[in-house]
Amino acid sequence: MGRRGLASVLGCAVASVGAFIVLDHFGGGERFADLPGGADLRLVGHFTPQQVVRLGALPEAAAVECDTTLYDVGVTTARTSLTRSTVLTALRSPGLQRAALVEGRTPVADTEILAVDGRGLRLGERVTLTRGNHALAGTVVGVSARPAGQPDAVALLPAGGMARLDGGPACGELAVQLKRRSEATAFQRGAKGVLGSAPTVTYDESLRGHV
């Protein structure tokens, strides 16, 4: 192999190592995916309500919310009973919402439910949700289109209602919207400072080239 060929091979090796460093700069795990709604990235870990507030206060963050998905939820009304249903967090931030409101209003109280259009629940209906030993009784106050990423979900609940149904205030996933895409790396650095260790991060596909 000539000098020019050897230099090319070494250059490719250096580029590969460099790409790995870019995607592992804080010791956490990072990858890219098509994230639902307007989320720029998702954090996976174990986050307390206080940590969520502190992450939302980072200068790079436009919005940070607990975004939990609960499976195997029982859904009971006066006229029907559903088993093994999927329930999502009803996110407050306009930039993070994954489904448009079709009828009624968005939920505010923990016991207010946003039903997914065509999935069996009706506006004004009283609903009892159960998961394991935890239960939540509420009322459907709005109806949404089918949510991106989870079109088979039956309902959405505010974060407080999701915590009650899940049995604790902490959450395992956060949806994050950035003020500017170029600040993704700076946000991740700040997140490590808040959490004490690097969380697992999934970047939206649109951030390729920005991190």
Disulfide bonds with the S-S distance in Angstrom:
none
